C-alpha cells in the first residue's frame, strides 16, 4: 500500500465538524420525538449531545459488556473534544454511546430495540420504494446487459429518490454524476469468473437494500455468481445502516408486491434456503477502524471471492482509509492490501476520495461541496 497521509480530524474539516455540532444533536432530537424514552434515557442522550458540541469524550461505563474493548480502542482519545480525534473513530463511538444511552445492549424492555427503526420503516413504506418496485416490470424488459447496468446504478445511488430503478435505456436520469466509472471492468470480471462467490458488503437499509437484493437476484439468476454472501451490520449503526432484520423487512416488501418484484423475492427466498444467498454480520463492521485492521477471519472470507463489492460512503472510507489523500492517487494502489478483488460503489458524502483523473478533478474543483453533497458517485474496481 502506498504511503498514507494524515487521518481526517473533524476540526480540520467543516463537513466533519458539522456532524458533531449539528447533525448528531438533530438526530437525537428526532429520536426523543419518536420514542417514549424514560427520564434516564433522555438524560443520557442529552448528555451525549452536550459532549458532542462542547464537551470531551467519555468512555463507556464499566458495566458495558464491551467496555474493556472500547477502553483499549480509545485509550489515547478519551478526555479530548470529539472534534479533535480521528473522524472515523469518533463517529463510530458516537453510535456506540447512543445505543448505550437507549439501553440497546442492557437487560430490559429496550434490549435489542433498533432506535432508528421508525426512520427505516417510514422509508420502506414510502412512495420511493413503491415506485422502484413498480418500475421493475419495465426494467425486466431490457436486454440482459442493459438490465444489469440499470440495477448496478440503482444499487450505487441507493436512496436517491430521483433515480431508483427508473434508469432505463433511452430515458430517465443519465449517469452524469459518476466521476469514476469502472462498471465495464466489473461486468467483465463477473463474466470471466462465473460460478464463484460474490461478497456484497451492504450499506443502507430501505430503498438501497431493496436495490441491492434485486442486483443480487440478477447475479444469481444470470450465472454471474453461484453464491452471494451479504454482509450486514450486527447491530444498529449510522442511522440507516442495514442489519439482518432490515434485510428481512426488504425481502418481505418484495414478496408482498406483485409482478416481477414478487418473483425476485421468491427467488431470493429459495436461494437462501439452498445456501446460495448467505448472510454474515461480523462484529468488525461496527468497529472504529478501517479495513487494514480487519480480522483474519474476514480476510479468509474475502480472499477467494470473485469480487467483494463494498457499498456506500462509510465502507469506502474504511476501504481506502479516512485520510487526506491526493484525489488522483490510483485506487488500485490504495487498496492493494485488500484480500482479493474489490469494487466500490459509493455516493460521495464525505471528504475522502482517490482514483480520479486529473482532468476530472479540475472540473470538480469548480463545483461547491462536490465531495460531500451526494450528487457525485464512483464505481471503482481493483481486479
C-alpha positions, -999 to +999 in steps of 0.1 A: +000+000+000+012+035-008+024+059+019-006+071+039-014+108+045-028+121+078-062+109+091-091+133+088-097+151+121-132+167+124-118+201+134-099+202+101-130+195+080-161+218+080-182+189+069-169+165+096-172+192+123-208+198+114-216+162+120-209+166+157-222+201+163-253+200+141-262+165+127-258+145+159-279+169+180-306+170+153-306+132+152-310+128+189-338+154+189-356+133+163-351+101+184-365+118+215-395+129+195-405+094+182-397+072+212-412+070+248-378+072+264-377+072+302-360+101+321-327+082+324-325+076+287-334+112+278-308+124+303-281+101+288-290+113+253-289+149+263-255+145+279-242+129+247-254+160+228-236+183+252-205+162+249-205+163+211-210+201+210-188+214+238-176+186+260-149+158+259-152+121+250-161+099+280-156+061+279-184+036+282-195+027+317-176-002+332-208-022+332-210-023+294-201-058+281-176-043+256-162-016+279-128-032+281-126-034+243-135+002+238-112+013+266-083-002+246-095+012+213-098+047+227-071+047+253-053+078+239-085+096+229-107+099+260-108+133+276-104+151+242-130+171+224-150+149+199-138+171+170-101+167+180-097+130+173-099+109+140-134+114+124-139+077+117-132+067+153-153+094+168-183+089+146-183+052+153-180+057+190-209+082+190-232+055+177-220+030+203-226+056+230-261+063+216-270+026+218-257+026+254-279+056+262-311+039+248-304+006+265-299-015+234-275-039+250-288-039+285-314-063+301-349-048+300-376-038+276-352-017+254-328-045+248-324-051+210-347-023+200-333-005+170-337+032+178-335+040+140-363+016+131-390+043+127-369+061+101-361+029+082-397+017+082-410+050+070-387+049+040-396+013+032-433+021+033-429+053+013-435+063-023-399+059-034-397+022-027-432+017-042-421+034-074-389+014-075-406-019-071-433-010-097-405+001-122-390-034-120-416-046-146-401-020-171-365-029-162-372-066-168-380-058-205-344-046-211-317-067-226-296-085-201-266-062-202-288-030-200-308-045-172-277-054-152-262-019-156-295-003-146-296-025-114-260-017-107-266+020-109-297+017-087-276-001-061-250+026-064-272+056-059-292+040-031-318+061-016-317+090-041-353+095-047-349+108-083-331+077-096-340+042-084-349+016-109-361+042-133-327+043-150-337+025-182-324+026-217-332+058-236-349+076-207-345+086-171-316+103-155-282+099-171-253+087-150-236+121-153-228+121-116-202+094-120-168+109-116-151+075-119-167+046-137-152+011-138-185-006-142-175-022-175-145-037-158-167-050-130-190-068-155-160-082-174-147-096-141-180-111-132-184-127-166-149-141-166-153-158-132-188-171-135-199-197-109-179-183-080-188-164-049-196-127-047-194-109-014-215-078-010-209-056+020-241-036+025-246+000+034-281+013+039-315-003+046-347+008+029-347+015-008-310+009-011-313-026+003-342-033-020-319-023-049-291-045-035-314-075-033-326-071-068-290-068-080-281-100-061-310-118-078-297-107-111-262-121-104-276-154-092-302-159-120-278-150-148-250-173-136-226-144-127-224-159-092-231-193-078-233-179-043-237-144-028-226-136+007-244-105+020-226-088+049-246-065+071-241-048+105-246-069+136-264-040+154-279-006+145-252+018+132-251+051+114-289+056+114-297+038+082-271+010+081-286-024+073-290-052+098-303-087+093-337-075+104-337-048+077-328-073+050-358-094+061-381-063+060-370-055+025-374-092+013-409-091+027-416-059+008-407-077-024-427-108-015-458-087-008-455-070-041-469-080-075-453-089-108-416-090-113-408-078-077-426-107-062-408-132-084-375-116-073-385-121-036-395-157-042-362-165-060-342-149-032-361-168-005-353-200-024-317-190-029-314-186+009-329-220+015-304-236-009-274-218+006-268-197-025-276-165-006-259-164+028-259-137+055-230-125+076-229-099+104-193-097+117-187-075+147-158-058+129-183-039+108-191-018+139-155-013+149-140+022+146-112+012+122-105+009+085-102-024+067-064-026+070-070-039+105-097-064+096-096-098+115-081-128+098-115-145+096-128-117+073-097-118+052-101-155+046-137-149+035-129-121+011-097-135-004-113-163-027-143-143-038-148-134-074-151-099-062-160-081-029-184-053-036-183-026-009-214-004-008-216+032+003-196+061+018-186+045+051-173+013+036-154+035+011-138+054+040-129+022+056-115+007+024-092+035+014-087+049+049-104+081+061-074+103+052-065+134+032-055+115+001-044+133-030-075+126-052-055+114-081-037+086-062-047+054-080-075+034-064-055+001-071-025+014-051-045+025-021-064-008-019-036-032-027-037-046+008-073-058+005-076-096+001-088-105-033-105-084-060-126-054-047-151-030-061-165+002-045-200+015-053-201+048-035-220+081-035-197+109-023-208+121+012-175+128+029-141+143+022-120+113+012-116+104-024-090+086-046-087+074-081-098+105-100-083+116-134-065+150-133-090+164-158-120+152-138-106+167-106-100+201-123-137+203-133-149+191-099-129+217-080-152+244-095-182+227-080-190+237-044-191+208-019-187+181-046-171+158-021-199+158+004-232+167-013-241+132-025-245+144-061-215+126-074-205+089-073-178+064-082-177+028-094-140+018-088-126-017-093-092-033-084-092-066-104 
